[in-house]
Amino acid sequence: PAKTTHGATVRYKIQPIPDKGQEVVDSVSIQGANWSGLDPGTSYTFSVTSMVTNNFSNKTIDSASYEIWTKA
């Protein structure tokens, strides 16, 4: 799934085993994108890419990955 907000597209994939990263309860906010209703005891990797778009091309201005996991 992906969500676009404030000019940034946020995509995430679910990993079945919690291992590392910031622990949260059931929601997370990354660079203006808010996600809620996350499954407990699950690791999420959020790859955030900020792009500037014009009529001819897309230019990536920032790209980062964030990993969190939810409390069981």
C-alpha positions, 0 to 999 in steps of 0.5 A: 500500500502507498499513501501520498501526503504533503508531496511525499509518497509513503510505501510500506511492507509488512514483515512477520517478525518484530526484530528492531526499530522504534516501538509504537502502539498502533499508529505512527507518523512519519514526515507528515504521513499518519498511519493508524490501526497497525497490527500488534506484534508486527514489524513495519518498514516505511520507505519515504521518498520525497519527489518534486514533480513537473510536466516533464520529470520527477526528481527525488529530493530525499529518500529514507527508510524507517522501521518500527514495530508494534507492541504485542 
